[in-house]
Amino acid sequence: MPALIEMMREYSAHAPIATLQDIDSHDADHVAKLMTTMMAGRGFVLIDNELRGFLAAIVTSNVWSPKIYELRELAWWVRADHRKGTIGGRLWMEFDKRATQLMDQGRIDMVCTSVLSNSPFIDFTKRHYKLLEATFFRE
């Protein structure tokens, strides 16, 4: 858990939102509880064997239709010195595999993944995903 919390801090430090980059806004206990909840069946957390990256996803009901369950990718992070390899792709492929299994089991109705504005663009339509929204923010 300490390594996962540290990677989450790194992820937040590189977010395009200044308030999330502030280390004082981090609550390690909250992050640990959330990750534990996901690991205990309300989603999952994938961690590279050598702690070079992770992907966290949560199952939640849709805000507009609570009978619809979604798997949402919450954070996908690979440490900067390992981004030229295949770690991120392997994490995402495992996410997609597990998402398919959850759909086949009837546990979820839809899957959502995203791309941060300061990350390389990934066209998920090539992987049979459809564009849902673009999110804008103001601080």
N, C-alpha and C positions, 0 to 999 in steps of 0.2 A: 504493500500500500504506500509506503513512503516514496518509492520510485515513481509510482503512478501519480501521486500528488505533485511531485516535482515536475513531471512531464506536463501535467495540467497547468502548472504555473508558467512553464515555458510557452505552452499553447496560448494562454491568456496574455502573456507579455508581448506576443506577436499579433494579437488581435487588432483589427483596424479601429477599435474603439478605445480611446484614451482612458476612460474610467475603468475599463477591465484590465488595463495594463498596470494599474496602481497596485503594487504588492500589498498595501494595507487593506485593500478591499477583499482579499482572499481569506476564506475560512476553511482551513484544512479539515476540520471536523465535519463540516457540511459536505465537502467534496468526498470525504471518505464514506460518509453515510450514503450518499447518492450512489457512489460506485458499488458499495456493498449491496444496496437494493437491486441494482442492475445485475450484479453477479448472482444474486439469490433468486433470479427468475423473472425479474421485471425488465428484461433486456439482457445485455451482455457487455463485457469489456474484453476486447482482444488486445493482448500485449505481446509484442515481439519478444522472442525468447531471450534476446540479449538486451532488453529494455531500451531499444532504440526508437520505439514508436508504439502508439496505441490507437485504438478506435473504440469509442464508447457509444452504445445505442440503447435507447429506452423504449419500452412499450407503454403507450399512453392512449387514453381515449381521445377522440377528435373533439376539439373545443366546441364545435357546432353540433355534432352528432355523437353523443356519448356512447352509442351502441357500436360505433365504428372504432376499431383499434388500429393504431398506427405504430410502426417501428420507425423511430426517428434517430438518425445519426446525430449525436450531440457534439462530439469532438473527434477529430481525426488528426493525429499529430505524428510527425517523424522528425527526430532531431536533425538540425540543419546539416551537420556533418555526415548524414546518412541519406540525404535526399536524392542522390544521383543513382541509387540502386533500386531494388524492387520491393523494399519493405512496405512502402505505402500501398502499392498495388496489391501485394499479397494480403495485407490487412483488409483492404476494401473487397477483394474477391471473397474472403472468408465472411465478411459482413453480408455480402450479396447471397452467398450460399446459405447462411443461417436465416436470412430474411425469406428466402424461397422456402426453406423448411417450415418456418413459422406460418407462412401463408398456406402451404400444403396441409398443415395440421389444423388450420382454421383458427389459429390463435391471433392472427392479425389480418386486417383487410387491405392495408396499403403500407408502402415503404417510402420513406423520404430520406434523401441524402442531399448534401449541399456543397457549395464551393464558396469559400470566403473571397471577398473582393480583392484581397492582397495575395491570394494564392493563384497558382497557374490554373487557367480555365480547363475544366474537364467537361467534355460533352457527353453527358450520361445518356443522351438519346441513342447513342451507339450501343448502349447496354440495355435497351428496351425500357428506359425511363422516359417520362414526359415532363416537360417544364411546368412547374406549378406556380411559382411566384418569384419575384425579385424583391428583396427586403431592403429598405432604405432606413437610415437612422440619423438622428441629430442629437448632439450633446449640448 
